[in-house]
Amino acid sequence: MIRMRSIRKVYSTGRVEVEALRGVDLDIGGNEYVAIVGPSGSGKSTLMNILGCLDTPSSGEYVLSGETVGGLDRNRLAEIRNKRIGFVFQNFNLLPYASALENVELPLLFAGVPTKERHERAAAMLERVDLQDRMDHKATELSGGEMQRVAIARALVNRPAMILADEPTGNLDSTSGKGIVGLFDELHASGQTIVMITHDAAVARVASRVVQIRDGEIVEDQRAA
Amino acid sequence: MLTRAEIALVWRLFQHDASRNRKRIALTVLAIAWGTLSIVLLLSFGEGLKLAFHRGKSGMGEGIGILWPGSTTRAYMGLASGRTLAFTDEDADILKGRIPSIASVSREYSKYCSLTAGTKLVNARTRGVDPSFGELRNIIPRTGGRFVDDLDLDAKRRVVVLGDSLATDLFGDVDPVGKTVRIDQSSFLVIGVMQTKVMMGMYSGPDKNQATIPASTFKSMFTGQKVQNFIYRPVSMEVADEAKAEIYRVLAGKYHFDPDDTRALSVWDTREDQRIVGNIALGIQVFLGIIGALTLFVGGMGVANIMYAVVKERTREIGVKMALGAKMRQVMAPFLLEALMMTVVGGVLGTLAALALMGVIAVLPLKGEAFDFLGRPTFSPAIAAATAMVLGTIGMLAGYFPARRAASVNPAVSLRYE
């Protein structure tokens, strides 16, 4: 489902050029649960940006669900993010003035899904993450764990090929964090492909595959038995 | 372009921002309102001026030509150059009868006379004219009076129509109609007083200071007087040039001058002036409009400024929306819409304030020649349309550039933006 070949990413800040990724090869199949781990500055955020089509590689080939992503324009990339990728962020990134339901509806809104279907699908997703009682609450009225559940519902609502989670438990207390990890497990069990970026070894352990990255290169790729 | 849900979201976003930046937004809306107020007032003032100009330029008569005899500058058919021409009564009939493009003609004799009413004595220009003169030269009697008619002319009646100012000089506040006035010792019955009017162009002085009597009466009183000039009006504006050329041709035949000798006759074609005056009025209005638009532009900069700040504040949110798959237009639209919303709110407030102010001006008892000339600010649909257009343009521009900035946000970077 994901095929990356010799992906390089070079940032140039003024005169200095920083090579964040130095030729990454990575294949991820359907229904895999991959944790990408590495210390800060290792290039894992850059890798996540490229995986999530938020950024384009300086060179190399990236094929997502059979589509070569390099060289697409911004609108086309937006469409791919909308349809294929569900983001879950460390700091949730919900719209504070909108209700839980509206936040979940957002990707459908951008996709142009009609109102009735949008409501139904968003509500169903919130039910799936056990937030059916919180639909009309504003994002600011929810707890951290609840906010992250809303974010996960939002990531799932457009039936993406892959959930891309960036330190999803980083801002949560351990109880809420466990709940979120459990939710990911459940999703994986029901067939969802998940890629999670984390530096937390305990979180990484639940994944079926752990990819270690250091200095812009993959140094270890381990599948759980 | 936007679904209802998207617009609803933008509206909520606006409310959200408005509650946080209440003072800043209020000031910006005020700036737009102020700009709108000035553009509406200036344009309305220009419109009033234009209407006053229009009244003024038609004060002497609309679409008329005035024809004076001149002197030849070329020898022609054995006659030396430098010969001074003089018109006769029959020329009026010749002009009307032989030139189909001329609709009506009036003679105008003219002489300074002493007018007395009771103990008042005024020296005023007195002119002998045909009945069509009143309509041609826009001399409309006040209610209760009338202009010189055909019977007056045929019977050489001693009747007079007074200019409004002359009437006041002679009779004060008393209505002169039916009273007697002496013109050079002959008694005349006052049959009308001219309605007050504004004149922007004139010859031989303003109409308000003149007395008008039948041409036949004038001739019998002042023998030896020549026709000073003719007033004529072409059938339509389109044939005015043709009428003028015909006048030269016909009179050249009669008075034996070269039809190309333009100095032999002198013609004032008021059409030309009316066009110029119309252009001046339009020019003034455009000028005032530009000043108003510039004021509004400053308000627009305020809106753009706020929107830039909002884009900065919302960088992360823009990034989130992009990550969730918002396309360029979906990122830009809220900023455009918000800028337009502020502009529209300010515009409506400003227009209402301007209309209220004009309402006050309208009931103020302003009198005097200056006000007759300047007119009063007048609102019109055209002004509303122009203002809406300028407001819309400024609102779009004020939203567009910040929106473009928003759309250029790099989602990867902005998601880490604090």
Interface residues (C-beta under 8 A of the other chain):
Chain A: N49 G52 L54 D55 R74 N75 A78 E79 I80 R81 N82 K83 F87 F89 N93 L95 P96 Y97 A98 E102 E105 L106 P107 L109 F110 A111 G112 T115 R118 R154 N158
Chain B: T3 R4 A5 E6 L9 R12 L13 Q15 H16 R316 E317 G319 V320 K321 M322 A323 L324 G325 A326 K327 M328 Q330 N410 P411 A412 L415
